Each structure stands twice: as C-alpha cells, then as structure tokens.
C-alpha cells in the first residue's frame, strides 16, 4: 500500500475525472494508494475540506495556516488546538517559513510558526513544516521552540543534505515530492539516497509538482507511485519495499492516523 503523506485534495483538478471527486478517489485506490493526508493551508477553508473528505476513511487531515497566507486573523495556539480535537486530525500544519515571495519584516511569519509549534507540543500531534529560502530561520525556530517534543516532517524537501541532517537530528522526518524525479534534481536525489530509511516519507503535494512522467498534467495522489519508483531505484530496492517502509513510517509518525484497511 502506498501512502501520500501530503496532498491538498480540496484543490485537485477534477477535470480528468469528469468533475467527480468520488471518481478521483476511486482512481487513487485503484492505483494502490491506501491512505492520504489532506493538509490544511488556512482555517477559513478547513470546514469545507473536512466535509469533502469526511466519507473517505482512507483520508486523514491536518489543521494549520500556510506561511504564504496573508490578510486574515492570525491563528492562536488555542485556535489550532481546538480544531485538532477532531478525530481525523493527525497533525498541525502546514506551517513554517517562506521567504520566496515575502516582503518586509518576516516577524509575523516567525510568530505564526511559533504558535503552530506551541499547539503541536500542547496537543501531542506532529508538525508539517514548509520551508522555502528560509532554512536557517526554520531550523533556529524549531530548536528555540523545542519542536523535538512534537516531532514532524519537513515536507516537499528541496534543501541540502546539511539541512536534512539538522532536521533529522531534531527527530524530524524528511518527505520527498515529485521534484525528486525532475531532470535537474541530481543534488536532491543524492539527499534522498542518504536519508535513513526509517525517516523517509513520500508525497505528491497535489495539485502541484506532478512527477515525471506526468509533468505538465494536474497532479493527484495516485502519482505518488512515480515518487516511490524514483527513490526505490536510487536506493537499490523494489518500489514495493519502498512503499512498505514509507507506509510504516507514516503511521508511526502520524500515530492518530488509522488505516482504512488494517490488513494492508
């Protein structure tokens, strides 16, 4: 069974499935993807996202506000903790820092990140961390806020081995998306080959970053198989074995996630 550890099902393009969300989910299951984590990026959209996936026990959810979201009330730790009481909510995030498009003082991003870490530590759920052009501050704040107590994952990893090692030293997992399959991603593939097998996750980050050979198409969870195949080849193992290890890692990290079929 494959697990897509990070996707945004409420944003996936349904055109390839005749506009039918159920068809998307059926195609995902047929491709061998047995579980997905649908990740929140804002609190305003959370109720709709939660309602969308409610009929599908193979989908867990997170609650959080992406560092790129602006213009709304800042989430307090209490806001996040309250929503995390939902039995399907297995993580806090995605959260973190993104300096790629930000302008001015990033202090508001820092405080939002700290609020998420505080919530994760309080409710005992792991963090889903986004970092873009902000690796030093991301690692510094994780250390300062004792994020090790919550644990979590650096998702859609695109950084150096040194950054991965620092996150691993904090007890975090590393997740790779379709970017690892891109022709220009030799350095990233070298990192994917080094991450300890018991700390490795795979994801699509759907609807973004479709992997080879699906580049140019809308991304969706069933394409996580291409990420698994790529990393398995790097590590000299079968895609099936890689799927098993990353599945086990997922359910160990996100301990509140429940497999729809416990036999898988």
C-alpha positions as a Python dict, from the first residue, in 0.01 Angstrom:
ca = {
    (1, 'X'): (0, 0, 0),
    (2, 'X'): (124, 345, -94),
    (3, 'X'): (66, 644, 133),
    (4, 'X'): (59, 1000, 2),
    (5, 'X'): (182, 1184, 311),
    (6, 'X'): (95, 1534, 183),
    (7, 'X'): (-176, 1641, -60),
    (8, 'X'): (-444, 1907, -94),
    (9, 'X'): (-748, 1712, -208),
    (10, 'X'): (-972, 2017, -194),
    (11, 'X'): (-757, 2179, -463),
    (12, 'X'): (-700, 1888, -702),
    (13, 'X'): (-822, 1941, -1059),
    (14, 'X'): (-1119, 1709, -1111),
    (15, 'X'): (-1137, 1762, -1489),
    (16, 'X'): (-959, 1429, -1562),
    (17, 'X'): (-1234, 1263, -1354),
    (18, 'X'): (-1536, 1431, -1513),
    (19, 'X'): (-1556, 1675, -1224),
    (20, 'X'): (-1640, 1392, -982),
    (21, 'X'): (-1444, 1375, -656),
    (22, 'X'): (-1555, 1016, -598),
    (23, 'X'): (-1402, 914, -932),
    (24, 'X'): (-1075, 1074, -824),
    (25, 'X'): (-1080, 872, -505),
    (26, 'X'): (-1166, 551, -689),
    (27, 'X'): (-877, 604, -933),
    (28, 'X'): (-645, 669, -638),
    (29, 'X'): (-746, 347, -469),
    (30, 'X'): (-712, 152, -794),
    (31, 'X'): (-353, 281, -822),
    (32, 'X'): (-268, 124, -486),
    (33, 'X'): (-276, 439, -272),
    (34, 'X'): (-439, 325, 50),
    (35, 'X'): (-405, 638, 264),
    (36, 'X'): (-365, 1013, 220),
    (37, 'X'): (-302, 1309, 446),
    (38, 'X'): (-503, 1607, 325),
    (39, 'X'): (-317, 1913, 450),
    (40, 'X'): (-477, 2240, 559),
    (41, 'X'): (-340, 2576, 446),
    (42, 'X'): (-595, 2809, 609),
    (43, 'X'): (-863, 2796, 875),
    (44, 'X'): (-1132, 2952, 655),
    (45, 'X'): (-1115, 2664, 408),
    (46, 'X'): (-1079, 2394, 671),
    (47, 'X'): (-1453, 2320, 723),
    (48, 'X'): (-1513, 2269, 350),
    (49, 'X'): (-1204, 2050, 318),
    (50, 'X'): (-1307, 1845, 620),
    (51, 'X'): (-1656, 1797, 480),
    (52, 'X'): (-1519, 1691, 141),
    (53, 'X'): (-1310, 1407, 279),
    (54, 'X'): (-1549, 1301, 556),
    (55, 'X'): (-1691, 999, 364),
    (56, 'X'): (-1343, 858, 298),
    (57, 'X'): (-1182, 681, 595),
    (58, 'X'): (-857, 649, 400),
    (59, 'X'): (-802, 1025, 437),
    (60, 'X'): (-656, 1191, 745),
    (61, 'X'): (-637, 1570, 778),
    (62, 'X'): (-421, 1837, 936),
    (63, 'X'): (-504, 2184, 1063),
    (64, 'X'): (-285, 2487, 1005),
    (65, 'X'): (-216, 2808, 816),
    (66, 'X'): (48, 2814, 542),
    (67, 'X'): (320, 3082, 577),
    (68, 'X'): (214, 3227, 242),
    (69, 'X'): (-143, 3301, 356),
    (70, 'X'): (-197, 3667, 449),
    (71, 'X'): (-477, 3907, 527),
    (72, 'X'): (-672, 3702, 778),
    (73, 'X'): (-673, 3678, 1155),
    (74, 'X'): (-362, 3512, 1285),
    (75, 'X'): (-425, 3166, 1430),
    (76, 'X'): (-359, 3137, 1801),
    (77, 'X'): (-239, 2812, 1957),
    (78, 'X'): (-587, 2779, 2106),
    (79, 'X'): (-748, 2804, 1759),
    (80, 'X'): (-532, 2521, 1634),
    (81, 'X'): (-570, 2305, 1944),
    (82, 'X'): (-949, 2333, 1930),
    (83, 'X'): (-965, 2210, 1569),
    (84, 'X'): (-707, 1941, 1636),
    (85, 'X'): (-956, 1768, 1867),
    (86, 'X'): (-1124, 1631, 1554),
    (87, 'X'): (-1057, 1256, 1546),
    (88, 'X'): (-940, 1270, 1183),
    (89, 'X'): (-687, 1548, 1253),
    (90, 'X'): (-346, 1389, 1288),
    (91, 'X'): (-105, 1683, 1250),
    (92, 'X'): (-54, 2058, 1289),
    (93, 'X'): (33, 2246, 970),
    (94, 'X'): (136, 2306, 720),
    (95, 'X'): (338, 2574, 887),
    (96, 'X'): (690, 2712, 861),
    (97, 'X'): (862, 2993, 676),
    (98, 'X'): (856, 3101, 312),
    (99, 'X'): (1076, 3394, 210),
    (100, 'X'): (1044, 3333, -165),
    (101, 'X'): (763, 3583, -216),
    (102, 'X'): (758, 3763, 117),
    (103, 'X'): (843, 4129, 150),
    (104, 'X'): (933, 4335, 455),
    (105, 'X'): (977, 4215, 810),
    (106, 'X'): (920, 3836, 838),
    (107, 'X'): (838, 3866, 1208),
    (108, 'X'): (473, 3779, 1151),
    (109, 'X'): (580, 3452, 986),
    (110, 'X'): (804, 3373, 1281),
    (111, 'X'): (524, 3427, 1532),
    (112, 'X'): (278, 3219, 1330),
    (113, 'X'): (533, 2938, 1312),
    (114, 'X'): (591, 2958, 1687),
    (115, 'X'): (216, 2943, 1751),
    (116, 'X'): (190, 2623, 1547),
    (117, 'X'): (481, 2464, 1731),
    (118, 'X'): (322, 2556, 2065),
    (119, 'X'): (-7, 2398, 1953),
    (120, 'X'): (167, 2081, 1834),
    (121, 'X'): (353, 2041, 2161),
    (122, 'X'): (35, 2101, 2360),
    (123, 'X'): (-186, 1854, 2174),
    (124, 'X'): (83, 1595, 2102),
    (125, 'X'): (47, 1599, 1725),
    (126, 'X'): (342, 1625, 1484),
    (127, 'X'): (423, 1928, 1272),
    (128, 'X'): (415, 1953, 894),
    (129, 'X'): (686, 2207, 810),
    (130, 'X'): (720, 2408, 489),
    (131, 'X'): (1046, 2592, 433),
    (132, 'X'): (1149, 2788, 126),
    (133, 'X'): (1458, 3010, 115),
    (134, 'X'): (1441, 3020, 496),
    (135, 'X'): (1629, 2714, 614),
    (136, 'X'): (1844, 2886, 880),
    (137, 'X'): (1549, 3059, 1048),
    (138, 'X'): (1333, 2747, 1015),
    (139, 'X'): (1586, 2531, 1196),
    (140, 'X'): (1658, 2801, 1454),
    (141, 'X'): (1292, 2841, 1548),
    (142, 'X'): (1239, 2465, 1561),
    (143, 'X'): (1525, 2447, 1811),
    (144, 'X'): (1418, 2752, 2012),
    (145, 'X'): (1061, 2625, 2048),
    (146, 'X'): (1163, 2269, 2140),
    (147, 'X'): (984, 2128, 1836),
    (148, 'X'): (1159, 1797, 1902),
    (149, 'X'): (890, 1739, 2166),
    (150, 'X'): (625, 1730, 1891),
    (151, 'X'): (826, 1582, 1605),
    (152, 'X'): (713, 1609, 1248),
    (153, 'X'): (827, 1627, 890),
    (154, 'X'): (997, 1871, 656),
    (155, 'X'): (768, 1823, 360),
    (156, 'X'): (842, 1864, -11),
    (157, 'X'): (1210, 1870, 76),
    (158, 'X'): (1437, 2058, -164),
    (159, 'X'): (1729, 2154, 60),
    (160, 'X'): (2084, 2027, 111),
    (161, 'X'): (2199, 1720, 299),
    (162, 'X'): (2324, 1951, 577),
    (163, 'X'): (1970, 2084, 625),
    (164, 'X'): (1826, 1733, 617),
    (165, 'X'): (2081, 1619, 875),
    (166, 'X'): (1994, 1909, 1105),
    (167, 'X'): (1624, 1822, 1082),
    (168, 'X'): (1696, 1454, 1140),
    (169, 'X'): (1897, 1548, 1448),
    (170, 'X'): (1583, 1721, 1578),
    (171, 'X'): (1392, 1397, 1537),
    (172, 'X'): (1209, 1502, 1220),
    (173, 'X'): (1126, 1301, 910),
    (174, 'X'): (1203, 1410, 553),
    (175, 'X'): (944, 1385, 275),
    (176, 'X'): (1013, 1398, -98),
    (177, 'X'): (768, 1508, -366),
    (178, 'X'): (770, 1481, -745),
    (179, 'X'): (1056, 1731, -756),
    (180, 'X'): (1293, 1441, -686),
    (181, 'X'): (1205, 1299, -1030),
    (182, 'X'): (1287, 1619, -1222),
    (183, 'X'): (1579, 1612, -1466),
    (184, 'X'): (1753, 1899, -1283),
    (185, 'X'): (1723, 1741, -936),
    (186, 'X'): (2050, 1544, -916),
    (187, 'X'): (2152, 1710, -588),
    (188, 'X'): (1814, 1636, -433),
    (189, 'X'): (1829, 1274, -546),
    (190, 'X'): (2163, 1244, -368),
    (191, 'X'): (1992, 1360, -48),
    (192, 'X'): (1703, 1117, -98),
    (193, 'X'): (1954, 834, -123),
    (194, 'X'): (2105, 926, 216),
    (195, 'X'): (1806, 987, 440),
    (196, 'X'): (1771, 696, 684),
    (197, 'X'): (1505, 460, 561),
    (198, 'X'): (1310, 481, 886),
    (199, 'X'): (1274, 862, 850),
    (200, 'X'): (1170, 874, 486),
    (201, 'X'): (826, 977, 355),
    (202, 'X'): (686, 1032, 6),
    (203, 'X'): (418, 1272, -113),
    (204, 'X'): (264, 1440, -415),
    (205, 'X'): (182, 1786, -274),
    (206, 'X'): (-112, 1763, -518),
    (207, 'X'): (-220, 1956, -715),
    (208, 'X'): (133, 2094, -752),
    (209, 'X'): (460, 1948, -882),
    (210, 'X'): (347, 1647, -1084),
    (211, 'X'): (634, 1396, -1109),
    (212, 'X'): (793, 1261, -1424),
    (213, 'X'): (636, 1108, -1634),
    (214, 'X'): (328, 1317, -1553),
    (215, 'X'): (484, 1664, -1571),
    (216, 'X'): (253, 1916, -1731),
    (217, 'X'): (-55, 1735, -1603),
    (218, 'X'): (-258, 1823, -1293),
    (219, 'X'): (-100, 1636, -1004),
    (220, 'X'): (-302, 1396, -790),
    (221, 'X'): (-231, 1137, -519),
    (222, 'X'): (-209, 832, -746),
    (223, 'X'): (108, 979, -897),
    (224, 'X'): (290, 918, -569),
    (225, 'X'): (382, 583, -726),
    (226, 'X'): (629, 766, -952),
    (227, 'X'): (799, 923, -649),
    (228, 'X'): (825, 581, -486),
    (229, 'X'): (972, 429, -802),
    (230, 'X'): (1235, 701, -836),
    (231, 'X'): (1355, 679, -476),
    (232, 'X'): (1348, 299, -479),
    (233, 'X'): (1580, 297, -780),
    (234, 'X'): (1815, 539, -606),
    (235, 'X'): (1835, 310, -306),
    (236, 'X'): (1860, -20, -494),
    (237, 'X'): (1535, -163, -365),
    (238, 'X'): (1198, -251, -512),
    (239, 'X'): (921, 6, -532),
    (240, 'X'): (705, -234, -330),
    (241, 'X'): (958, -247, -47),
    (242, 'X'): (992, 132, -51),
    (243, 'X'): (613, 164, -32),
    (244, 'X'): (602, -63, 273),
    (245, 'X'): (875, 126, 457),
    (246, 'X'): (730, 470, 389),
    (247, 'X'): (382, 344, 482),
    (248, 'X'): (511, 217, 816),
    (249, 'X'): (699, 542, 875),
    (250, 'X'): (382, 740, 809),
    (251, 'X'): (168, 553, 1060),
    (252, 'X'): (443, 560, 1319),
    (253, 'X'): (485, 939, 1288),
    (254, 'X'): (117, 1026, 1250),
    (255, 'X'): (10, 793, 1526),
    (256, 'X'): (-352, 912, 1524),
    (257, 'X'): (-396, 810, 1159),
    (258, 'X'): (-594, 490, 1122),
    (259, 'X'): (-556, 267, 814),
    (260, 'X'): (-888, 216, 637),
    (261, 'X'): (-787, -148, 598),
    (262, 'X'): (-572, -262, 895),
    (263, 'X'): (-458, -565, 695),
    (264, 'X'): (-272, -350, 441),
}
